[in-house]
Amino acid sequence: MEQAMPVYILSGFLGSGKTTLLQRLLDHWKGLGLKPAVVMNELGEVNLDGLLVEQSVPMAEMLGGCICCSIRGDLSTELATLIKKESPDVVVIEATGAANPLEIVDAVTEISLYQLVELKGLITVVDAAHLIELYRSQQGATYRLMQEQIRCASVLILNKTDRVTKEEAEEVTEILRKWNAYAEILPAVRCALEPEELLDGLGGIHTEARFGEGDELQESEDQDLTSKDTEWTGASHSTHDHVMAYTHYFKRPVNSEEFEQFVKELPRDVYRAKGIVTFSDTSSRFLFQYAYREADFMKITPQGEVPDVAVFIGEHFSSSDLRTRLLQLEKRILARPAAVKRSL
Ligand SMILES: Nc1nc2c(ncn2[C@@H]2O[C@H](COP(=O)(O)OP(=O)(O)OP(=O)(O)O)[C@@H](O)[C@H]2O)c(=O)[nH]1
């Protein structure tokens, strides 16, 4: 009998480290001589994470919406087409950080009705520092979404442990254990784990955990809020219909210091940003990442035509304010006679 195609779902809140883990898994499988393929879903209109994945890896991109609701129907089609076209040995679905993973589990299960696929597990990556903070405040839709992502995981990666103290790491491990009694918890920095250890620890999908004892998921007022200032709203799913994304296409380069300052001053409600920018004062293009108040800049030379673009994801922030500020940065360059060169 034909073997079922193994499928893994990567879940975890925005910026927790899913793409970092994806890169490790892909290297692992390729090292074993296997052919992995990826379904990547982004809230923004461009796939910036895709740039970090080697071009030889077949990829289906689902952009501009969340896989678990607004474009969920497309997942079956994309996955089926990818499998048919590329005949991979293994497929990873990287959901947006705003996705409710159970909806994706549902969609994959649907596909298995007509395609030989086996859902091997749901890996949830947790940003240790972010979870501690949310746990302490114990409110908001983000908190509930994180909780849901943790509850149904088959394995939990407690990532970014470099950003918490030893005591906090213990505290956060207890939280994870309380919310998910089944999954193995693997602490990590930059998801640096033995892929075998990770994949062996997968013990199936714990959908029942959602309704388990001590369930703290509660409906509350802010679940009904929808953003006005939005470029995108996950329209139908109550867990994250508060999440919004704004995509900004740059028409010209910006000054690196001013841009760094702009990133530093992003409103708290923007919890994830990424993009590609050309700086007027350096000769390179940079991929920038911003997750839970930490920014990273990496020099890149993108393959093919990639625009200068930035995607901002968060809750209830004003996209018009961000747009105005970015346009100001772009304009300032025009007003300046000569830029001083610096290297980041
Ligand atoms: N300090 C620290 N930074 C990390 C760690 N792991 C990942 N990062 C950084 O966090 C940022 C987000 O990482 P990604 O792997 O892109 O996160 P993601 O979950 O794929 O993000 P989205 O797809 O936007 O939800 C990047 O700048 C990473 O370099 C970690 O363990 N510690």
Ligand as a Chemical Component Dictionary entry (heavy atoms), coordinates in Angstrom:
data_LIG
# 
_chem_comp.id                   LIG 
_chem_comp.type                 NON-POLYMER 
_chem_comp.pdbx_formal_charge   0 
_chem_comp.three_letter_code    LIG 
# 
loop_
_chem_comp_atom.comp_id 
_chem_comp_atom.atom_id 
_chem_comp_atom.alt_atom_id 
_chem_comp_atom.type_symbol 
_chem_comp_atom.charge 
_chem_comp_atom.model_Cartn_x 
_chem_comp_atom.model_Cartn_y 
_chem_comp_atom.model_Cartn_z 
_chem_comp_atom.pdbx_ordinal 
LIG N1  N1  N 0 16.477 36.390 21.523 1  
LIG C1  C1  C 0 15.988 35.412 20.775 2  
LIG N2  N2  N 0 15.506 35.696 19.549 3  
LIG C2  C2  C 0 15.005 34.668 18.803 4  
LIG C3  C3  C 0 14.981 33.322 19.280 5  
LIG N3  N3  N 0 14.424 32.549 18.319 6  
LIG C4  C4  C 0 14.103 33.366 17.296 7  
LIG N4  N4  N 0 14.455 34.653 17.569 8  
LIG C5  C5  C 0 14.264 35.868 16.740 9  
LIG O1  O1  O 0 12.877 36.222 16.818 10 
LIG C6  C6  C 0 12.445 36.789 15.579 11 
LIG C7  C7  C 0 11.233 36.033 15.055 12 
LIG O2  O2  O 0 11.628 34.703 14.726 13 
LIG P1  P1  P 0 10.847 33.856 13.604 14 
LIG O3  O3  O 0 11.454 32.501 13.563 15 
LIG O4  O4  O 0 10.768 34.636 12.331 16 
LIG O5  O5  O 0 9.397  33.837 14.267 17 
LIG P2  P2  P 0 8.024  33.346 13.612 18 
LIG O6  O6  O 0 7.264  32.670 14.688 19 
LIG O7  O7  O 0 8.275  32.578 12.359 20 
LIG O8  O8  O 0 7.335  34.718 13.225 21 
LIG P3  P3  P 0 5.936  34.897 12.390 22 
LIG O9  O9  O 0 5.987  33.978 11.230 23 
LIG O10 O10 O 0 5.926  36.320 11.993 24 
LIG O11 O11 O 0 4.845  34.605 13.347 25 
LIG C8  C8  C 0 13.653 36.726 14.643 26 
LIG O12 O12 O 0 14.306 37.975 14.695 27 
LIG C9  C9  C 0 14.527 35.638 15.256 28 
LIG O13 O13 O 0 15.892 35.792 14.956 29 
LIG C10 C10 C 0 15.517 33.041 20.601 30 
LIG O14 O14 O 0 15.530 31.916 21.110 31 
LIG N5  N5  N 0 15.998 34.132 21.277 32 
# 
loop_
_chem_comp_bond.comp_id 
_chem_comp_bond.atom_id_1 
_chem_comp_bond.atom_id_2 
_chem_comp_bond.value_order 
_chem_comp_bond.pdbx_ordinal 
LIG N1  C1  SING 1  
LIG C1  N2  DOUB 2  
LIG C1  N5  SING 3  
LIG N2  C2  SING 4  
LIG C2  C3  DOUB 5  
LIG C2  N4  SING 6  
LIG C3  N3  SING 7  
LIG C3  C10 SING 8  
LIG N3  C4  DOUB 9  
LIG C4  N4  SING 10 
LIG N4  C5  SING 11 
LIG C5  O1  SING 12 
LIG C5  C9  SING 13 
LIG O1  C6  SING 14 
LIG C6  C7  SING 15 
LIG C6  C8  SING 16 
LIG C7  O2  SING 17 
LIG O2  P1  SING 18 
LIG P1  O3  DOUB 19 
LIG P1  O4  SING 20 
LIG P1  O5  SING 21 
LIG O5  P2  SING 22 
LIG P2  O6  DOUB 23 
LIG P2  O7  SING 24 
LIG P2  O8  SING 25 
LIG O8  P3  SING 26 
LIG P3  O9  DOUB 27 
LIG P3  O10 SING 28 
LIG P3  O11 SING 29 
LIG C8  O12 SING 30 
LIG C8  C9  SING 31 
LIG C9  O13 SING 32 
LIG C10 O14 DOUB 33 
LIG C10 N5  SING 34 
# 
